[in-house]
């Protein structure tokens, strides 16, 4: 099979951005370069990376996967999904320097592709390509893609949730996308609690269809409920075995772990937080201006279009 080198370096195709295959190949090359360069060349950095790497190492070495431990002590601050990911790659490679960064890198690559695919489906290959490139060049996204924190993995599950809902509601109409989206929201919940947030997209959609109904668009009442069951099923994949193991252990330390991870790190954390307390303007003045670059530079020009979109939507309704 011959390879046409001139095809892949045709600047006219690059400028037009309307060749899906061409766009995807170059996006993949660019994403792999940005995200994976330097992988395996450094040790975990404080504060989060060393403890996640150590928990994953102990999972593999002790065989205790359901109850994360660090230095022989239970680690109840986060559910184990992210540590499982690192532990899996550590089990495969035997190298913590490679494995501790792989989950964030792979999930960020998948997130980039999903953003491209949504843009391609709903607008054009050129829009999808530009959206994915802009995402890759955003400081906070790339920073999380190259660090061993939970955020990049959570972002991936959340994006899959959004992708599934959008494919079902606005594109294919196939229920399987709705169920896939809901299932990965559940995986997001047992990764860092807030993975359910994409389901809130249904609120404006239902309101729009109330004011602007389309025949046969919202139907299948039991399928909507089944999506919630898919979300819960993903949560129960971890929740039920953990409860059973705690009950069988008769170990007060495991009971403390259960209570901490189920109550303190969820309900108590949001109702009465004890750290990361910031004023309401924190993101507006400390996060968005710097960490959303270069997107934050474009915000002043977007307000005009957002205003037109809101006025148009209100007028239609």
N, C-alpha and C positions, 0 to 999 in steps of 0.2 A: 504494500500500500504506500503510495507516494504522498509526501507532504508538500503542499504548495506554500512555501515560505512567503512568497509575495502576497498571498491572500491575507495572512495574519499581520502584515506590516503595511497594508494599504491605508494610507493616511485619509483618503476620502471616506472609507468606511468608518474610520475612527472619528472623523469630524461629524459625519452624519448621525452616527449613533443609532441607526435604524436596523442593524443586522443583529438579531437576538443572539445567534451563536457566537458571533464576533465579540459582542459586548460581554457575554458571560465568560468567555475564555480569558479576556483581558481583565475583567473584574476579579476572577479567581486568582490570576497571577498577582495582581496588585494586592488583594486581600491576604494571600499567603505570605507575601513579602512583608507587609506592614505588621501582621499579627504574629507570625512565627519567627521572624528574625530575632536572633539572640536567645532562642529557647534552649535551655540546657547549659547556658554559660554562666549562670549565677545561682547562688544559694537563696533560700527563702529569706525575705527581709521582714523585720518587725514592722507593725505589731502583730498583724493577723497571720501572715504567711507561715511563720515558724510553728505556731500552734496547730494550724490546719494540717501542715505537713507531718507533724509529730503524731497527731491523732490518726492520720491515714497510715503511717508507718506501723503504729501499734496495732491497728486493725489487722494488717497482714501478718504481723509477727505473732500475735496472740490468738488470732482467729475469732476475736470478739468484735463482730461487725455491728450488732444492734445497739450497743451501748458504747459510744465513743469515749475513749480514755486518753488522758495526757499525763504521762509520767505515772501511770498506774492509778490515777484519780479520774473519776467520771467527769465528763465535759458536757454539761447540760445547757450551754448557752445557745446552741443551734441544733436543729434536726440534723441527722447524719448524712443526708443525700449528697451534699457537696464533698464531704470527707469520703463517702463511698466512691465518688468519681475519681478522686486522687488516688485512693487505695487500689482501685481497679487497675489504673495505669502503672502504679508502683508494682503491683503483682505481676503485670505483663513485662515491664521493662527492668525492674530491679534497681532503677535509678530515681531517687527522689528529686534530683535536680531537673529531670525531664518531666516526671509525672505530676509534680505539684502545679505546673503551669498549663498542662494540656487541657483540662476541662474548660478553663476560661477561654483558651485559644479556639478550641473546636466549636464551643457554643457561640462565640463571637462570629466565627466564620459562617455558621448556620444562620445566625441573625441577619448578617449582611445579605446572604442569598435570599432570605424571605422578604426583606425590604425591597430588593431588586425585583423579585417576582411579583410582589403586589403592585409596584409601580408599572411594571410591564403589562400586567393584566388589566389594570384599571385605566391606564393612560397610554403609554407607549414604551417600547424598549429604551428609548432615549431618556425618558423620565425615570424609569427604573434604574438605569445605569447611573444617572446623576445623583439620585437619592442615595444609592448604596455608596458611591464615592464620597458624598458629603458626610454620610455616617462614619465611614472609615477615617475621615480627616477630623472628626470631632474629638477634641482632646479627651473628654471624659470617657467616651466609648473606647477609644484605643488604649487609654490608660488602664481601664478595667480588663480589657482583652489581654493585657500583658502582665496582669498581677493575679495572684492566687487569693482572690476574695470571692464571696458568694455572688456579688452583684452581676457579673457577666453571665453566670449560669442562670440566675433568676431572670435576667433580661431575656435570655433565650426562651425559657419556658413561657414567659409573658408574651413574647412576640409570637410564639406558636399559638397561644390562646387567641391573640388578636387575629392572626392569619386564618385560623379555623373559622372564627365567627365571620370575618369579612368574606371568605370564600363562600360560606353558606348563605349569608344575607344578601350579598351584592353581586356574586358571580355565578357559581355553579348551582346553588340551591340544594346541593347534596347534603343529607343529614350527617354523613360520615365526617365531614369537615367540622360540623358543630360538635360532634362527640369527641373528635380528636382535640379540638381546642379546649373543651371542658376538661378532658382527662389531663392535659398538660397544665391547666390551671391548678389542678389538684397536686400535681408534681411540684408546682411552684409553691403551693402552701406548705408542703413538707420540706421545702428547701429553705424558705425564709418567710413564711407566714402570709405575705401579701400577694401571693401568686394568683389569687382569685380576682384581682382588680379588673381584668379584661371583661368579665361578665357584666360589669357596669355599662359597657357599650350598648347593651340591650335596652337600657332606659331611654336614651334619645331616639333609638330606632323605633321602639314601640310608640313613643310620643309622636314621632313623625307619621307613622302609619295610622294613628288615631285621627290626626288632623288632615292627612293626605292619604286616605286608604287606597290600596290597590287590590283588585280582586284576586283571591286565592294566594295572597303573598304570605300572610301569617296564618298558618294552619298547622295541624298535627300537634294537638295539645300534649299528648303523652310523650312525644319526642322531646319537647322542651323540658319536661320534668326528667326525662331520661338523661339529659345532659348534666343536670345537677347530680344525678346518681353516678354518672361517669366521673365527675369531679370528686365526689365522696369516695368512690372506689379507689381512686389513686391515693387518696389520703389514708384509706384503710389498709392499703398494702404495707404501710409501715406501722400504722397505729395499732391494729389488732395483734400482730405478732409481738410488738413491744409490750402491750398490756399483758398478754399471756405469759411472756418470759418473766416479767416483773412479778406476776402472781405466783409463778412456780418457783421463783428464786428464794422467797421468804427472806429477802435481804433488805434491810431498811435503807441502805444506800441507793439501791435500785428504785425503791419507792420514792425517795427524795428526788431522784432523777426524773421519774415520771411526773411528779407534781410540779417540779420546776419547769420542765419543758412544755407541759400542757397548760399551766396556769400563769406562772410568773413571766415566762417569755412570750406569752400571748395576751391574755386579758389584762393582767397587771401591767405589762409593758406599755400598753396603749392607754389604759385608764389612769395609771399613776406612774409615768415614766420617771426613772431615776438617773438617766444620763442622756446624752445627745439632745439636751433641751436647748432649743434655739428660738429666737423671736420669729414672728410671722414673715418678716422681710428678709430672713437669712438667705433663702435661695435667690431672691431678686438681686441682692447686692453682693453676695459672696460666692455663689455657685454659678448662676447663669452667665454673668458677664465674662468670666474667665474659662470655666470648664466646658461651656457650650460653644466656644469658638470652633470653627468660624461661623456657626449658625447664628450665634448671638449678634454678630455684625449685621445680619440680614433682617433682624426683627423689626426695625423701624419701617422698612419697606413692605413688610408683610401685614402690618396693621390695617392698611388701606384695603387690601384684598379680603382680610378677615371681616372687616366692617361690611363690605359689599356682600360677602357670603351670608352673614347674619341677616342683613336687611332682605336679601333675596329669599332666604328660608322663611322668614317671618311673613313676607308678602305672599309666598306660595301657600303657607299654612292658613 
